[in-house]
Amino acid sequence: MNPQQKPDMRPANPNFSTGPCAKRPGWSVDVLQDALTGRSHRSGPCKARLAEVLERSRSILKLPDDYRIGIVPGSDTGALEMSLWSLLGARGVDMLAWESFGADWANDVTGQLKLEDVRVLKAPYGQISNLAEVNFQRDVVFTWNGTTSGVCVPDGDWIDADRAGLTICDATSGVFAYDLPWDKLDVTTFSWQKVMGGEGAHGILILSPRAVERLESYTPPWPLPKVFRLTKGGKLIEGIFKGATINTPSMIVVEDAIDSLKWIEGIGGVDATVSRSQANAAAIDGWVQRTPWIDYVATDQAVRSRTSVCLMIVADWFQGLDADKQSVVAKAMTKLLEDEGAANDINSYPAAPPGLRIWAGSTVETTDLENLMPWIDWAYATVRSNFT
């Protein structure tokens, strides 16, 4: 095919945004028709719906029986910030940052909480912090999968099973795409709009018994706003982990989350969602391997994300441009793709190297990714011919 000739096939679903992510295959607004709108979230039926989300999530994720799981305000950000403000300060902390959100958490701990004993182990885009330097006598905060850099931890083997501190993991673009080692994670946060393809606004907070013990034995020296409070009178507020949310949830969003969880159950649970993400990443990889002008931001395959696939243009003519012109080229490509209905929202994160970022989580169909790749080739050829 002439590289400037438009491909014949478009993705059936052109939504490749890294969040909110594509809805599950076959989704329609009809799945929300039984949502308990206009009802108090404290009523029996609504509390039952909230509890259903928690129980389905617990079962699908294979959580240990003694782990708590709750719905909290503010998406993954709220769940993670709640954890930082409620738990940190009891001992020193290692903050791991290899992408934008990890850097945000480090900035909050140093600039807002102003903790004195903080080590920030930072790596540039495409690389990962030196995991061998992490001290598990301290608390450790990290992202499992860096959404903005396409870098993830290789596994859980680097986490000390006999750690003294807590591990606090932002897993929002990793949960349901990786088999998480729950015995190594004391606090885990995520949101429904990532691998579940759900809607935004609410976060999920998962606590190990060690995290609960910290909450009940340690009181931070700073004031905690109501939406961050997990204890009362020195005891865990157990209702949060039984469907009694801190603030008013959207029952439409809850209904959508239940639909997503039922879909995951129907295809075979977390093992199936992991497999779908692997197949999607492989489809992108096949194209990258045969396309000389593109490469991964994360060049080390061992730490390369299979959900938020971040790509950079490596062609000599592009590398010879200054940063502003590189950004113009990348934006022109993504604008062409959006105008053609081939791909929405695949521009790289603003702070990342100019290029593409493609969501390959389980709600994306592999055939859509296969149909997308020729369109990217077309957009690149078109912009290059116009630019040079």
N, C-alpha and C positions, 0 to 999 in steps of 0.2 A: 504493500500500500504506500502511496505517496505520503510522506510524513506530514504534509500540509493538507491532506484530504481528510475530511471529518470521518470518524469511525461510523459504522452502521448501527452498532448497538450501544444503548445507554444503560447505566445501572438502573434497575427498577426502583431502587430507593437511593437517591443521590446524597443522603445525609450521612456525612462522615465526620461530623463534629466530635471533638473529644469531650464534650459535655455542655449541655445535655446531649446524650448520645442517641443514636437511632433507636426507635421503638422496636420491640420484638417483632419478628416476621408475623404478618397477619393481623397486626394490631389495628383496631379502629376505635373511634370514640364510643362505640356501642358498649365497650367493656366497662364503661363508667355508669351505665344506666341504673345500676343498683346502689350507687354511692349514697351514703346516708347524709345527704345535704340537708341543711336546715335543722340539724339535730345537735344537741349538746355533746361534746366529745366526752363528757363525764357520764353520759347515759349508758345503760347496760349494753345495748346493741353496738354503740360506737366503741366502747371499751373492748368489746369482744372482737371487733374488727382490728383494733390496734394490737391486741394480744395475738391475733392470728398472724399478723405480719411477723411478730417476734418469734412465734413458735415455728412457722414455716422457715424463717431465716435460720433459726437454730438447727433445725433438722437438715436443711440443704447444706449448710456450711459445716456440719458435723462438729458442732461446738461441744466441748466437754460439759457434762451435766452441771458442774459447779461454776461455770462462767455465767455472768449476767449479760443480758443484751437489752438495750433500751433505745427508744426513739427520743431524740433531743432536737432543740431548735438550731437553725442556722446552717443546715447542710453539713458536709464534712468539715468545713471550716469551724462551725460552731462546736461540733463534737471534739475536734482537735484542740481548739482554744480552751474549751471547758476543761479538758484533761490537763493542759499545761498550767492553767491558773489554779486548779484544785489540787494537783499532785506534786508539782515541782517545788523545790526549796528545802526539802528534807535532807538532801545530799547533793553533791556536785552533779553536773549534767553534761553529757556529750551531745551536741547538736550536729547531726549529719546533714549536709546540704550539697546536692549536686544538680538542683534545678530550682525554679522560682519559688515554689511553695515551701520547700525545705528551707530556703533562704528567708522566706517570710517568717517561718516559725522561729528561726534563729534570731532574727531581728526583734521579734516580739519578746523573746526571753531576755535578750540583752538590753533592749531599749525601753520596754514597757514594764516587765517584771523586775528588770534591773538586778538579776541575780549576779552575785559576785563570782561564784565558782562555776564558770561556763567555759567549755572548750567547743569551738566551732570547727568541725572538720569539713572543709569545703573543697569541692572539686569543680572545674569548669564544665560547661556544657559538653556532653558526650562522654564524660568520664565519671568515675564514682569515687567517693572518699576512700581512703585507705582503711578498709574494715579491720585490718590487723591492729590498728592503733586504738580501736575502741576499748574503753575501760569499763567493764561490766560491774565494777564496784560502784559505779556511778549510774544515774539514770541515763537512758539513751533514747533520743527522739530521732526518727527517720521516716522517710517515705519508702514504702515497698516498691512502688513504681512511679518514677518521675514523669508526670504527664507532659511537662513542657520541654523535657530534654530527651525523652525516649530511653532513659536509663533506669534499670531496675536492679535490685539486689539479686545475686546469682541463685540464692537459696537461703535457708535458715541455718546452715551449718556454722556460720560465723558467729552466731549468737550463743553465748555461754549458758548452758543449761543450769549451772550452779550460780547464776548471777546474784549479786546482792542488791543491785538497783532494779528499777523497773524498765521495761522496754515499752515505748509508746510509738505506735506504728500508724501512720497515715496510709491506709490501704485502699483509698477510694478508687483508683484505677487499676488495682491489683486483685481485689476480692472478686471471686467468681471466675477469674482468669488464671489464677495460680492456686495451687494446693497449699494453703498457708499452714505453717507449723504452729498450731495454737499453743502448744506447751512452751513455745519460745516468745509468745506475745502476751504482754500483760494488759495493754490497752490497745485496742484496734478501732479505727474509725473509718467509715465510708458513707457514701450517699447513694440514693437510689438512681440518680440520673446518669450514672456511669455504666458499668457492665450490665446492670439490670435494664437499662433503657427507660428508667422511670422518670418522674418529674422532680423538680428541685424543691428547696425550702427546708427539708428535714434531713437530719443526720442519724446514723446508727452508731452507738457507743457500746463496745464489748469490753468487759472487765474480767480479768482473772481474779482468783481469790487473793493473790498478792496485792493487786491494785486496790481491792476492797479493804484489805487490812491497812494499807497506807491511808486511805481516805478516812478510816475510823480511828486512826492513831495519830494523825498529823493534821494540824490546823495551820493554813498559810497565814503569814503575818499581814497580808493585804486584804482589803475588802473584796468580797465576791458579789457581783450582781446576781439577782434572782435566777436568771437563766443559766447561770454557771453552777448553782448550788446542788450538790449531789448528796449532802448529808444534812441531818438535822439533829441537834443534841448529841453530836458525836457518832451517830449511826447512819448507815446508808439509807437513803430514801428508797425503799424497796419498790414502792409504787411505780417509779420511773421505769422499772424493768419488768413491769406487768401490764403496761399499757396506759398508765396514768401519766400523761406527758406534762412537762413543766409549763408549757404554754399551749395555746389552742392550735391543734394541727388542722390541716386541710383534709377533710374526709374524701374529697375527690382524689387527692394525691395518694392517700392511703389505699383507696380502691384500686388505683393504677398499680401501686406496688404489689398488692395481692395478685393482680393479674400477671405481673411479671414473674412473681415467684411460682405461680401455678404453671406458667410456661416452662420455667426452668425444671420444675418437677416432671413435667410431661415429656421433656426431651431426655431425661436421665440424670438430672441433678447437676452438681458442680463438676462432676467428671465430664459431662457432656459440654458444659460451657467452656471448660478448659480446652477440650478438644476442638471446639469451634474456633476459639481464639488462636490456637496453634495452626489450624488449617488456614485461617485468614492471614496470619503472619507469613505463612509459607507462600501464599499466593503473591503477596507483595514482594517477598524475597526473590522469587523466581524472576520477577520483572527487574528488580534492582540488579541481579547478577548478570542479566543480559543487556543492561542499559548503561553505557559508559559514562554518561554525563551526570548520573545521580549516585549518591551513596548515603549511608546512614550517618546521622550525627554521632551515634554510639557505634564506633568502629569495632569494639570488642563484642563479639556475639554473645559471650557469657553474661553480659550485663545489659543486653539489648531488650527493650520492651516488646512484648507481643500484642499490646493493646494500643498504646499511643506511639505509633511508628513515626519517628521524626527523621526527615530526609533533608539533605542539602545538595545544592548543585555544585558539582566539582569540575565542570568543563573549564578549560583554560581561559576562554574568552570571558566567562562569567567571573572567574577568580581575579581577572585583571581589572574589574570594575571596582570603584569605591563602594563603601557600604550603602550609601544612599541609592546608588544606581542598582546595586544588587537587590535591594528591597523593592525598587520599582519593577524590576523584572519578575520577581516572585509574585508580587501583587497583581501584575498584569496577567500572569498565568492563571492564578486562582479566580480572577474576575472573568476571564474567558470561560473557564469551566463552569462557573456559576451561571453565567449568561446562557450557556448551552444546556443547562439542566443536567450536567454530567456529575458535578460534585459541589456540595455546599460546605463552606467553612473548613477548608483544608490548608489554610494559610498557617505558617509556623507561628509560634508564640512570639509576641513583639520583642522580647529580650533574647530570643534564641537566634542562631544563625539564619539568615533569610533562606526560605525553602518551603517545604511542605510538611504537614502533620496530618496523618490519616489514622482515624480510629479503626481498629481491627478487632474490637471486642465481639462477644458472642452474639449480639443482636444484629450484627452485620452479616449478610449473606456472602459467601465466598464468590459466587457468580457475579455479584455486584462489583467486588474488587477486581475480578478478572476483566470485567467490562470497562472499569475505570482506567486501567493502565494505558490502553491505546489513546484514550482522551488526553491523558497527561502528556504522552508523546506528541500528540497533535498540538496541544497548547504550547509546549516548549518550542517546537519547530516554528510555530506561528510567531511567537514573541521574539524568538531569536532573529528571524528574517526581518521583522519590523524594526528590531532594535539595532541590528548590525548592518 
